[in-house]
Amino acid sequence: MDLGISGRNAIVCAASQGLGKACATALAREGVNVVINGRDGSALEAAAEEIRVTGVEVKTVAGSVTDPAVREALVGAFGQTDILINNAGGPPPGDFRDWDRAQWIEAVDQNMLSAIDLIRLTADAMGDRGFGRIVNITSSAVRVPIPVIGLSNATRAGLTNFVFGLVPQFSGRGVTINNLLPGPFDTNRLRNSKAITQHLTGNPVAGRVGDPAELGAMCAFLCSAHAGYVTGQNILMDGGLYPGSF
């Protein structure tokens, strides 16, 4: 299927590895130019080189999306942003009794406020042109909170509720806003956190964790010309772990 987005420009945050890289790669294969972001400059450039084999233009902005200068550079990379993929590494797991105010503020900045600001910097111009796609990669913990990642539970749920309040302002202007809620995927975060792994990998339905490319493909479809009537949705990708019908 031709997704009808060749020649568009996309920002993909936290894309040097994992789910962000998978989304950037899927978009690039559809002919979308991408500016990717990550904290590790060498890993970011390596990812960019891999994505460039698709033939699209790939730019990089190293640094944390919590830095306003990084966000401004991402928005200015192509001059026009048609697609925004908000993504950020999750806060560390732990016990809520141990988190102080500074850790809470850092989590809110990383997983909520930075995404909101990138929407602020791009959505109106998308609406003026009559086309825009915003996808926020959050977590299945928005639907089913995971005790050991309370910082992520709270901040990602806050982002979810905020952006859905924006949907009526933009849906009539050709701009869609959706959230992708990944469950257990084969990423470094899952591999490196025993607490998260134990909670998530007992998947009796799929019998496996997800391949990041699967989430990338879903992200690309949500950004496509065919998905203009899909907006204001939480799309859960957890291999059937969620034990409910709503």
Secondary structure by P-SEA (a helix, b strand, c coil): cccccccbbbbbccccccaaaaaaaaaaaacccbbbbcccaaaaaaaaaaaaccccbbbbbbcccccaaaaaaaaaccccccbbbbbbbbccccccccccaaaaaaaaaaccaaaaaaaaacaaaaaaaccbbbbbbccccccccccccaaaaaaaaaaaaaaaaaccccccccbbbbbbbbcccccccccccaaaaaaccccccccccccaaaaaaaaaaaaccccccccccccccccccccccc
